[in-house]
Amino acid sequence: MNDGMRRRDAIALTALSASRVAGANERAVIGLIGCGGRGRYVARFMKDAGAEFAAVADVYDKNASAAKDWAGGRCEAHSDFRRLLEKKDIDAVLVATPDHWHAGAAVLACAAGKHVYVEKPLAHNIHEGRAIVEAARRYQRIVQPGMQHRSSPHFAECAEIVRSGQLGKVPYVRIWNCVNMVPRGIGKEPDGPVPEGLNWDMYCGPAPLVPYNRKRFLSTYRWFWDYSGGYITDFGTHRFDTVHQIMGVERPLTAVATGGRFAVDDAGQMPDVLSVTYEYPGFVLTYEGINMNGFGAGIRSAGMRYYNMRGPYDRPNGMAFYGTNGTLMADRVGYEIFPELAAGSWPPGPAPSEPTFRIERKQMNTTDATSLHARAFVEAVRGMRKPPADIETGHRATTIPHLGNISFKTGLKLKWNAEKENFENQPEASKLLSRQARKPWDFV
């Protein structure tokens, strides 16, 4: 923790509402930090679960006003989230800012005695993720990462399928996130004047202060290294977390990435093709992020729905667990088991006329679990249950895509020491575990 975190104004927040914990018979009072589309979407489910939103905060007045109107009642709107944290009656906050503000908001919220729901990816970099974990422990706050896969019953079922041995030995796992953005991607716009009602300096926050550009703001900020890590930290974080859940692991041994910008011509900085291979004890994991083709796995079954499916052929997002008895393919809204032949697979030859299989074919569909995950947080704040995901779990999962990006930037096969959260004799990679935050926004 740097000196900025120890400033008097930050420390003074620790006394505010530190003893405030909602009981099972009380309404959880929540503040929303980051009032864009995702923030209001998750907040709606918390409100449905009985939470009251007493304050909202956003650097863009337009978003803050819209959220205040939605919340109704006694809700206040602020442009600086630190004013929200001063409210003694707020039990918890929902942090749904761009990624580069997650750590600053979450750490100060913990110091102010608030429980925290923080959207994924947990933090902009590995150092900031660890800072959130330390703040949660120091101030004994619930900090639930917004990884709703942990609240999906079908992923718990997938974990039982794999860990029970039904698939046999699983030596290879594959993740893919695919969409065709060719040729223009997010587009291009020249720098321009800061929109009325936007505090651009605070939006940039710990990131470098650069001229305003619409592409660096709102829905397209994830294509810039200053604020995010691209597709792999956005969509990939969910899937890495689910691989950890299903395979019963937390940390890889190595990571090596390759990729580049081959076809998408836009203002963004992220590769349009990124492939990362991770070695875990007992299996290999590959991640594929492709922004110039949306096919994905391309395996579909009659009657099945697939997450973000477009047209009749693609399967643009998912995970595959390749076992000796069969393959389990899963995404946010379902899973399938494709069995291996009981005989005839080796040596190569034609399949038997009446094939038999090593396990049963199975498929099922369900719905996105964001509503369940949001409700779980409200109930945890009220003392009714434990949160479905611990902050350490969220940090471990978010570390994986960061390793992929660090390997891509350095060109190194990384040797990861998870206990030290550092690399083995790779100083050029170690420099990318954190960043030099811009003053005065260097809260962590």
C-alpha positions as CSV (number, residue, x, y, z in Angstrom):
1,M,0.0,0.0,0.0
2,N,1.5,3.4,-1.0
3,D,1.6,6.6,0.9
4,G,-1.4,7.9,-1.0
5,M,-3.6,5.3,0.7
6,R,-2.4,6.5,4.0
7,R,-3.4,10.0,3.6
8,R,-5.5,11.6,6.3
9,D,-8.7,11.9,4.2
10,A,-8.6,8.2,3.3
11,I,-7.8,7.0,6.8
12,A,-10.6,9.2,8.2
13,L,-13.1,7.2,6.2
14,T,-12.3,4.0,8.2
15,A,-14.4,5.2,11.1
16,L,-17.4,6.0,9.0
17,S,-20.1,3.2,9.1
18,A,-17.4,0.7,10.2
19,S,-19.8,-0.9,12.7
20,R,-22.8,-0.7,10.3
21,V,-23.8,-4.2,9.2
22,A,-27.3,-4.9,7.9
23,G,-29.2,-7.6,9.8
24,A,-31.4,-10.3,8.3
25,N,-34.5,-8.2,9.1
26,E,-33.1,-5.0,7.7
27,R,-33.1,-3.6,4.1
28,A,-29.5,-3.5,2.7
29,V,-28.7,0.1,1.8
30,I,-26.3,0.3,-1.2
31,G,-24.5,2.9,-3.2
32,L,-23.8,2.6,-6.9
33,I,-20.3,3.7,-8.1
34,G,-20.3,3.8,-11.9
35,C,-23.8,4.3,-13.4
36,G,-23.4,3.0,-16.9
37,G,-25.3,0.2,-18.5
38,R,-23.7,-2.6,-16.5
39,G,-23.9,-0.8,-13.2
40,R,-27.6,-0.1,-13.6
41,Y,-28.2,-3.7,-14.9
42,V,-26.8,-5.4,-11.8
43,A,-28.3,-2.7,-9.5
44,R,-31.7,-3.6,-10.8
45,F,-31.3,-7.2,-9.6
46,M,-30.1,-6.0,-6.2
47,K,-33.1,-3.8,-5.9
48,D,-35.4,-6.7,-6.9
49,A,-33.7,-8.6,-4.0
50,G,-34.9,-5.9,-1.5
51,A,-31.9,-3.5,-1.5
52,E,-32.3,0.3,-1.4
53,F,-30.0,2.5,-3.4
54,A,-29.5,5.6,-1.3
55,A,-26.7,7.2,-3.4
56,V,-25.1,6.9,-6.8
57,A,-21.9,8.3,-8.2
58,D,-20.5,8.8,-11.7
59,V,-17.9,11.2,-13.2
60,Y,-20.5,11.8,-16.0
61,D,-23.5,13.7,-14.7
62,K,-25.8,12.3,-17.4
63,N,-25.3,8.8,-16.1
64,A,-25.5,9.8,-12.5
65,S,-28.8,11.6,-13.1
66,A,-30.3,8.6,-14.9
67,A,-29.3,6.3,-12.1
68,K,-30.8,8.7,-9.5
69,D,-34.1,8.8,-11.4
70,W,-34.1,5.1,-11.6
71,A,-33.4,4.5,-7.9
72,G,-36.0,7.0,-6.8
73,G,-36.8,7.7,-3.2
74,R,-34.2,9.5,-1.2
75,C,-31.3,8.6,-3.6
76,E,-28.6,11.3,-3.9
77,A,-26.3,11.7,-7.0
78,H,-22.6,12.6,-6.7
79,S,-19.9,13.2,-9.3
80,D,-17.2,12.1,-6.8
81,F,-17.7,8.6,-5.3
82,R,-15.8,9.6,-2.2
83,R,-18.8,11.7,-1.1
84,L,-21.0,8.6,-1.4
85,L,-18.6,6.8,0.9
86,E,-19.1,9.4,3.6
87,K,-22.8,8.4,4.0
88,K,-23.0,6.5,7.3
89,D,-26.3,4.7,6.4
90,I,-24.8,2.9,3.4
91,D,-23.9,-0.7,4.1
92,A,-22.4,-1.7,0.8
93,V,-21.4,-0.4,-2.7
94,L,-21.6,-1.8,-6.2
95,V,-18.5,-0.8,-8.1
96,A,-19.2,-0.9,-11.9
97,T,-16.7,1.7,-13.1
98,P,-14.2,1.0,-15.9
99,D,-11.6,-1.5,-14.9
100,H,-8.9,1.1,-14.0
101,W,-11.0,2.5,-11.2
102,H,-12.0,-0.8,-9.6
103,A,-9.2,-1.0,-7.1
104,G,-9.3,2.7,-6.0
105,A,-13.1,2.5,-5.4
106,A,-13.1,-0.9,-3.7
107,V,-10.1,-0.2,-1.4
108,L,-11.6,3.1,-0.2
109,A,-15.0,1.5,0.2
110,C,-13.5,-1.1,2.5
111,A,-11.7,1.5,4.5
112,A,-15.0,3.3,4.9
113,G,-16.6,0.2,6.4
114,K,-18.6,-0.7,3.3
115,H,-19.1,-4.2,1.9
116,V,-18.3,-4.3,-1.9
117,Y,-19.6,-6.0,-5.0
118,V,-16.9,-5.2,-7.7
119,E,-17.5,-6.0,-11.3
120,K,-15.0,-8.1,-13.2
121,P,-12.2,-8.1,-14.0
122,L,-11.3,-7.5,-10.4
123,A,-8.6,-4.9,-11.2
124,H,-6.5,-3.3,-13.9
125,N,-3.4,-5.2,-12.9
126,I,-2.2,-7.9,-10.5
127,H,-0.8,-5.5,-7.9
128,E,-4.2,-3.7,-7.7
129,G,-6.0,-7.0,-7.4
130,R,-3.9,-8.0,-4.4
131,A,-4.5,-4.5,-2.8
132,I,-8.3,-5.2,-2.9
133,V,-7.8,-8.6,-1.2
134,E,-5.7,-7.0,1.5
135,A,-8.2,-4.2,2.1
136,A,-11.0,-6.8,2.4
137,R,-9.0,-8.7,5.0
138,R,-7.8,-5.6,6.9
139,Y,-11.3,-4.1,7.3
140,Q,-13.1,-7.4,7.5
141,R,-15.5,-6.6,4.6
142,I,-17.4,-8.8,2.3
143,V,-15.9,-8.2,-1.2
144,Q,-17.7,-10.3,-3.8
145,P,-16.4,-10.3,-7.4
146,G,-19.0,-10.0,-10.1
147,M,-18.2,-13.4,-11.6
148,Q,-21.8,-14.7,-11.9
149,H,-20.7,-18.1,-13.1
150,R,-20.1,-18.9,-9.5
151,S,-23.9,-18.6,-8.9
152,S,-24.8,-20.9,-11.9
153,P,-26.0,-24.3,-10.8
154,H,-25.1,-25.8,-14.1
155,F,-21.4,-24.9,-13.6
156,A,-21.5,-26.6,-10.2
157,E,-22.9,-29.6,-12.0
158,C,-20.1,-29.5,-14.6
159,A,-17.5,-29.4,-11.7
160,E,-19.1,-32.6,-10.3
161,I,-19.0,-34.3,-13.7
162,V,-15.3,-33.6,-14.1
163,R,-14.2,-34.2,-10.5
164,S,-16.1,-37.4,-10.2
165,G,-14.1,-38.9,-13.1
166,Q,-17.0,-39.2,-15.5
167,L,-15.0,-37.7,-18.3
168,G,-11.9,-39.7,-17.3
169,K,-8.6,-37.9,-17.2
170,V,-8.9,-34.3,-18.5
171,P,-5.4,-33.3,-19.9
172,Y,-6.6,-30.4,-22.1
173,V,-9.0,-27.5,-21.7
174,R,-9.9,-24.9,-24.3
175,I,-11.5,-21.4,-23.9
176,W,-12.6,-19.3,-26.8
177,N,-14.1,-15.8,-27.3
178,C,-14.8,-15.0,-30.9
179,V,-16.6,-12.1,-32.7
180,N,-16.1,-10.7,-36.2
181,M,-15.3,-6.9,-36.0
182,V,-13.7,-6.6,-39.4
183,P,-13.0,-4.2,-40.9
184,R,-13.8,-1.1,-38.7
185,G,-13.9,-2.5,-35.2
186,I,-14.8,0.2,-32.7
187,G,-14.2,2.8,-35.4
188,K,-12.1,6.0,-35.2
189,E,-12.8,9.5,-34.0
190,P,-10.5,12.5,-33.6
191,D,-9.8,14.0,-30.1
192,G,-12.4,16.6,-29.2
193,P,-13.8,18.7,-26.4
194,V,-14.8,17.1,-23.2
195,P,-18.6,16.7,-23.1
196,E,-20.6,18.9,-20.7
197,G,-21.0,17.3,-17.3
198,L,-18.0,14.9,-17.6
199,N,-15.0,15.2,-15.2
200,W,-12.4,13.8,-17.7
201,D,-9.6,14.3,-15.2
202,M,-11.2,12.0,-12.7
203,Y,-12.4,9.6,-15.4
204,C,-8.7,9.1,-16.4
205,G,-7.9,8.9,-12.6
206,P,-4.8,6.7,-12.0
207,A,-4.3,6.3,-15.8
208,P,-2.4,9.0,-17.8
209,L,-4.3,12.2,-18.5
210,V,-4.8,12.3,-22.3
211,P,-7.0,14.4,-24.6
212,Y,-10.6,13.4,-24.6
213,N,-11.6,10.9,-27.2
214,R,-15.0,9.3,-27.4
215,K,-13.5,5.8,-28.1
216,R,-11.7,5.9,-24.7
217,F,-15.0,6.4,-22.9
218,L,-18.2,4.5,-22.2
219,S,-18.6,1.2,-24.0
220,T,-15.4,1.1,-26.0
221,Y,-12.8,1.9,-23.2
222,R,-11.8,-1.8,-23.0
223,W,-9.8,-1.5,-26.3
224,F,-7.2,0.7,-24.5
225,W,-4.4,-0.5,-22.2
226,D,-4.8,2.5,-20.0
227,Y,-8.2,1.3,-18.8
228,S,-8.4,-2.4,-19.4
229,G,-6.9,-5.6,-20.8
230,G,-9.2,-6.2,-23.7
231,Y,-11.3,-9.3,-24.5
232,I,-9.2,-11.6,-22.4
233,T,-9.8,-9.7,-19.2
234,D,-13.4,-8.9,-20.1
235,F,-15.0,-12.1,-21.3
236,G,-12.0,-14.3,-20.5
237,T,-12.0,-13.7,-16.7
238,H,-15.4,-15.4,-16.3
239,R,-14.2,-18.4,-18.1
240,F,-10.8,-18.7,-16.4
241,D,-12.7,-18.6,-13.1
242,T,-15.0,-21.4,-14.3
243,V,-12.0,-23.5,-15.3
244,H,-10.6,-23.1,-11.8
245,Q,-14.0,-24.0,-10.3
246,I,-14.4,-27.1,-12.5
247,M,-10.8,-28.4,-12.5
248,G,-10.2,-27.5,-8.8
249,V,-7.2,-25.4,-9.4
250,E,-6.1,-21.8,-8.7
251,R,-2.8,-21.0,-10.4
252,P,-0.9,-21.9,-13.5
253,L,2.8,-22.7,-13.7
254,T,3.6,-21.0,-17.0
255,A,2.0,-18.8,-19.6
256,V,3.0,-18.0,-23.2
257,A,1.1,-15.8,-25.6
258,T,1.2,-14.8,-29.3
259,G,-1.0,-12.7,-31.4
260,G,-1.3,-9.3,-33.1
261,R,-3.5,-6.9,-35.1
262,F,-4.1,-8.4,-38.5
263,A,-7.3,-7.1,-39.9
264,V,-9.3,-4.8,-37.6
265,D,-8.5,-1.1,-38.4
266,D,-9.8,1.1,-35.6
267,A,-8.7,3.3,-32.7
268,G,-8.1,0.4,-30.3
269,Q,-4.8,-1.0,-29.2
270,M,-5.7,-4.6,-28.4
271,P,-4.7,-7.6,-30.6
272,D,-7.5,-8.9,-32.9
273,V,-6.0,-12.4,-32.5
274,L,-4.7,-13.5,-29.1
275,S,-3.7,-17.1,-28.2
276,V,-2.4,-18.0,-24.8
277,T,-1.3,-21.4,-23.5
278,Y,-1.1,-22.0,-19.8
279,E,0.5,-25.0,-18.1
280,Y,-1.3,-26.2,-14.9
281,P,-0.4,-29.2,-12.8
282,G,-1.9,-32.1,-14.8
283,F,-3.3,-30.3,-17.8
284,V,-2.9,-27.6,-20.4
285,L,-5.2,-24.7,-21.0
286,T,-5.5,-22.6,-24.1
287,Y,-7.3,-19.3,-24.6
288,E,-8.3,-18.0,-28.0
289,G,-9.6,-14.4,-28.4
290,I,-10.5,-13.6,-32.0
291,N,-12.0,-10.3,-33.2
292,M,-11.9,-11.1,-36.9
293,N,-14.0,-14.3,-37.0
294,G,-17.0,-15.3,-35.0
295,F,-17.2,-19.0,-35.6
296,G,-15.7,-20.3,-32.3
297,A,-16.1,-24.0,-31.7
298,G,-18.7,-24.4,-34.5
299,I,-20.3,-27.4,-32.9
300,R,-24.0,-27.2,-32.4
301,S,-26.8,-29.6,-31.4
302,A,-30.4,-29.4,-32.3
303,G,-32.6,-27.6,-29.8
304,M,-29.6,-26.1,-27.9
305,R,-29.2,-22.3,-27.2
306,Y,-25.6,-21.0,-27.1
307,Y,-24.3,-17.8,-25.5
308,N,-24.2,-14.9,-27.9
309,M,-25.0,-17.2,-30.9
310,R,-25.5,-15.4,-34.2
311,G,-26.9,-17.1,-37.3
312,P,-27.1,-20.8,-37.8
313,Y,-23.5,-21.9,-37.4
314,D,-21.3,-20.1,-34.9
315,R,-20.7,-20.9,-31.2
316,P,-18.7,-17.8,-30.3
317,N,-18.0,-18.2,-26.6
318,G,-17.4,-21.3,-24.5
319,M,-15.1,-23.8,-22.7
320,A,-14.3,-27.4,-23.7
321,F,-12.9,-30.0,-21.3
322,Y,-11.4,-32.8,-23.3
323,G,-11.4,-36.1,-21.3
324,T,-10.5,-39.6,-22.2
325,N,-14.1,-40.7,-21.9
326,G,-15.7,-37.6,-23.6
327,T,-15.7,-33.9,-24.0
328,L,-17.7,-31.4,-21.9
329,M,-18.6,-28.2,-23.7
330,A,-20.1,-25.4,-21.6
331,D,-21.0,-21.7,-21.8
332,R,-23.1,-19.3,-19.7
333,V,-26.4,-20.8,-20.6
334,G,-25.8,-24.5,-20.8
335,Y,-23.5,-27.5,-21.3
336,E,-23.2,-30.7,-23.4
337,I,-21.3,-34.0,-23.1
338,F,-20.0,-35.5,-26.3
339,P,-19.0,-39.1,-25.5
340,E,-16.0,-41.0,-26.9
341,L,-16.4,-44.3,-28.7
342,A,-16.0,-47.3,-26.4
343,A,-14.1,-49.0,-29.2
344,G,-12.7,-48.2,-32.6
345,S,-11.0,-45.0,-31.7
346,W,-7.5,-46.5,-31.8
347,P,-6.0,-47.8,-34.0
348,P,-7.6,-45.6,-36.6
349,G,-10.4,-47.2,-38.6
350,P,-14.1,-47.0,-39.4
351,A,-16.5,-46.7,-36.5
352,P,-18.4,-49.9,-35.7
353,S,-21.8,-50.2,-37.3
354,E,-23.5,-50.1,-33.9
355,P,-21.2,-47.8,-31.9
356,T,-21.1,-47.9,-28.1
357,F,-19.8,-45.0,-26.0
358,R,-17.8,-44.6,-22.8
359,I,-20.3,-42.3,-21.2
360,E,-23.8,-41.0,-22.0
361,R,-24.6,-38.1,-24.3
362,K,-26.1,-35.2,-22.4
363,Q,-27.2,-31.6,-23.0
364,M,-29.0,-28.9,-21.0
365,N,-29.9,-25.2,-21.1
366,T,-30.4,-22.7,-18.4
367,T,-30.3,-18.9,-18.0
368,D,-27.6,-16.3,-17.1
369,A,-27.0,-16.2,-13.3
370,T,-26.4,-12.4,-12.9
371,S,-29.7,-12.1,-11.0
372,L,-28.8,-14.9,-8.6
373,H,-25.3,-13.5,-8.1
374,A,-26.6,-10.0,-7.3
375,R,-29.2,-11.5,-4.9
376,A,-26.5,-13.5,-3.1
377,F,-24.6,-10.3,-2.4
378,V,-27.6,-8.6,-0.9
379,E,-28.3,-11.7,1.3
380,A,-24.6,-11.8,2.3
381,V,-24.7,-8.2,3.4
382,R,-27.8,-9.0,5.4
383,G,-26.0,-11.8,7.1
384,M,-28.2,-14.5,5.6
385,R,-25.5,-16.5,3.7
386,K,-21.9,-16.5,2.6
387,P,-21.1,-14.9,-0.7
388,P,-20.8,-17.4,-3.6
389,A,-17.2,-16.2,-4.4
390,D,-14.5,-14.9,-2.1
391,I,-12.3,-12.0,-3.1
392,E,-9.2,-14.2,-3.2
393,T,-11.0,-16.5,-5.7
394,G,-11.7,-13.4,-7.8
395,H,-8.1,-12.3,-7.6
396,R,-6.7,-15.7,-8.6
397,A,-9.0,-15.8,-11.7
398,T,-8.3,-12.3,-12.8
399,T,-4.6,-12.9,-12.5
400,I,-4.8,-15.4,-15.4
401,P,-5.7,-13.0,-18.2
402,H,-3.2,-10.5,-16.9
403,L,-0.5,-13.1,-17.3
404,G,-1.6,-13.6,-20.8
405,N,-1.3,-9.9,-21.6
406,I,2.1,-9.6,-19.9
407,S,3.4,-12.5,-22.0
408,F,2.0,-10.9,-25.2
409,K,3.6,-7.6,-24.4
410,T,7.0,-9.0,-23.4
411,G,7.2,-12.0,-25.8
412,L,8.3,-14.2,-22.9
413,K,7.2,-17.6,-21.8
414,L,6.4,-16.6,-18.2
415,K,7.3,-18.7,-15.2
416,W,4.8,-17.8,-12.5
417,N,5.4,-18.1,-8.8
418,A,1.9,-17.8,-7.4
419,E,3.1,-17.7,-3.7
420,K,5.3,-14.6,-4.3
421,E,3.0,-13.3,-7.1
422,N,6.0,-12.6,-9.2
423,F,8.0,-14.2,-12.1
424,E,11.1,-16.3,-11.8
425,N,14.1,-14.1,-12.9
426,Q,12.0,-12.2,-15.5
427,P,12.4,-8.5,-14.4
428,E,10.9,-7.1,-17.6
429,A,7.7,-9.0,-16.9
430,S,7.7,-8.1,-13.2
431,K,7.5,-4.4,-14.2
432,L,4.1,-5.1,-15.7
433,L,2.6,-6.4,-12.4
434,S,1.6,-2.9,-11.5
435,R,1.7,0.6,-12.9
436,Q,2.7,4.1,-11.6
437,A,-0.7,5.6,-10.8
438,R,-1.1,9.3,-11.6
439,K,-1.3,11.6,-8.7
440,P,-3.5,12.5,-6.9
441,W,-5.5,9.4,-7.8
442,D,-2.9,7.0,-6.5
443,F,-5.1,5.4,-3.8
444,V,-3.5,1.9,-4.1
